Amino acid sequence: SGPRGLVVRRSEESGHLLGFGNESHVPSTLQKIAARRLELAIRAPEPPSRQFDRIDVFEKLKRPPLAIAAEFKRASPSKGPIALEADVAEVAREYAAAGAALISVLTEPEWFRGSLDDMLAARRAVEGPDRPAILRKDFISVDIQIREAASFGADAALLIVACLGRSQLKSLVATCFDLGIEPLVEVHTREEMEVALESGARCFGINNRNLHTFELDMETTSRLAPMVPKEAVVASLSGVSTSSDLAENVDCVLVGESLMRATDKRRAVEELLSRSSTGGSSRRVATKVCGLTTPQDALEAARAGADLLGVVFAPASKRRVDSVKAREIVDTVRAFGERRRAWHPPEHDALRDRARALVEARGPLVVGVFQDQPLDEVLTLVAAAGVDLVQLHGQESAEYAAKLGPHIRVVHATQPYDRAACDLPNCVAVLVDSVDARGNRGGSGLSCDLDLVRDISADLETPVFLAGGIDADKLQDLPFVIGFDASSKLEISPGIKDLDKVHAFVKKAKTLVSSSSHLMLL
Ligand SMILES: O=P(O)(O)OC[C@@H](O)[C@@H](O)c1c[nH]c2ccccc12
């Protein structure tokens, strides 16, 4: 039996729909949305006939070196609200001014909070011969949805193979061409690509996101792109936040969420367009929000853009969580990050390369914080909670740490510091924390002596995480700091975060990213 919520006509029609991505018999979100869209489309009135100047979408997307498709998306099923109140005309003008080749507008109302009126407003905001093309991003399965696209100013329309039969797709492609709309046919698997290639379309979108499970796999593009003939357009869709995420050997990259979250959208698009000029040398400052005790606060920190989220298992801590609560946090964060598995660090010989891999990991990642607990206890908690990595805050021996997975080693801003503890191959970063006069470690709210931190970093030949009394006001450009860890200064009371402070902290750290390109790794 096929997935429910779909009109499965004949098996050769829809073989590509069975078993790929959605193994369960419960309809996936994609199937629910597609079914709901069909239900509404059938009842929709015939759209008014309006004439628009159209542009050659194929030619626009084929222009070297790389076309950027910028998306207007207020919310999504995997991320929830992203930018509910965004002004579509304003955003469209910014995208156009930055040189986007295409603007994709979500027109689905319930899960994405979009509308045809949003698309019309975007189309009306961009004029002129070299304006960006407008794409209707929706779940299209009947012709009237393409007539609506034409009536509300689209030059192109998305057709998602994962919710269409073979001949249904062919007929929708033909309707598009009849109405002067360029079909962009979206796939996520080889089987879907085979169906797409026979559909008559000439623009293909490879979605890195599985729309059934919301799992992101950025390798999807490089796996499927070689199947497309050179003359056609290949676009890579989803999951791009910086130029280092851009796929090679595609004509176009479509970017949604990260642009919708960017305060300066024009600059964000321009940065993507000039990937070669900034390249690998630019340095970002990571953020870690520690001492989270609820899934709600963790989700808010993730939404703010934090890279690492810490949950504390140390028995003496006021912010201690049990494995059940930690698991809830991990599940929430992982769903937000569209990941199914824990992080597996790539192997590197040098600590600095491991640290860089950590801050560039597709997160946010959840860190379990421990302090001098029996190894068995740590291993049990890690397995039960499913945290991505561990942070060791006590005087754990090298022998002990070697038995763990990837971990962050905490050292204290004292001289001499515990250098040997940082030398393990599974140590992925070093975090320098303060000590108070009585020798109390962690959570004291005291700041570190920055000269000592610089010395430690120089000795380790790697930039470190800095903790101790950190909030937005404490952030500054420090070439020996790869990331900031904040906890007590972002709280209302122990374990309860002040979400405004969390947002301010992450936001400020992001401004350091762009202004600190002169700061290289040591
Ligand atoms: O926000 P992201 O990760 O940059 O992804 C954008 C876009 O690819 C995504 O919104 C998308 C791709 N295909 C879709 C189909 C329907 C709805 C949405 C989509």
The ligand as an SDF file (V2000), in Angstrom:
LIG
                    3D

 19 20  0  0  0  0  0  0  0  0999 V2000
   15.5590   27.5810    4.2090 O   0  0  0  0  0  0  0  0  0  0  0  0
   16.5380   26.7810    3.4600 P   0  0  0  0  0  0  0  0  0  0  0  0
   17.1320   25.6600    4.2340 O   0  0  0  0  0  0  0  0  0  0  0  0
   17.6180   27.6740    2.8400 O   0  0  0  0  0  0  0  0  0  0  0  0
   15.7280   26.0900    2.2330 O   0  0  0  0  0  0  0  0  0  0  0  0
   15.1010   26.8660    1.2420 C   0  0  0  0  0  0  0  0  0  0  0  0
   14.2760   26.0080    0.2920 C   0  0  0  0  0  0  0  0  0  0  0  0
   15.1140   25.1130   -0.3480 O   0  0  0  0  0  0  0  0  0  0  0  0
   13.1530   25.2840    1.0020 C   0  0  0  0  0  0  0  0  0  0  0  0
   12.3310   26.2440    1.5570 O   0  0  0  0  0  0  0  0  0  0  0  0
   12.3630   24.3660    0.0810 C   0  0  0  0  0  0  0  0  0  0  0  0
   12.8630   23.5850   -0.8880 C   0  0  0  0  0  0  0  0  0  0  0  0
   11.8690   22.8700   -1.4890 N   0  0  0  0  0  0  0  0  0  0  0  0
   10.7170   23.1990   -0.9100 C   0  0  0  0  0  0  0  0  0  0  0  0
    9.4300   22.7550   -1.1920 C   0  0  0  0  0  0  0  0  0  0  0  0
    8.4030   23.2710   -0.4630 C   0  0  0  0  0  0  0  0  0  0  0  0
    8.6390   24.2000    0.5410 C   0  0  0  0  0  0  0  0  0  0  0  0
    9.9180   24.6540    0.8240 C   0  0  0  0  0  0  0  0  0  0  0  0
   10.9660   24.1410    0.0980 C   0  0  0  0  0  0  0  0  0  0  0  0
  1  2  2  0
  2  3  1  0
  2  4  1  0
  2  5  1  0
  5  6  1  0
  6  7  1  0
  7  8  1  0
  7  9  1  0
  9 10  1  0
  9 11  1  0
 11 12  2  0
 11 19  1  0
 12 13  1  0
 13 14  1  0
 14 15  1  0
 14 19  2  0
 15 16  2  0
 16 17  1  0
 17 18  2  0
 18 19  1  0
M  END
$$$$
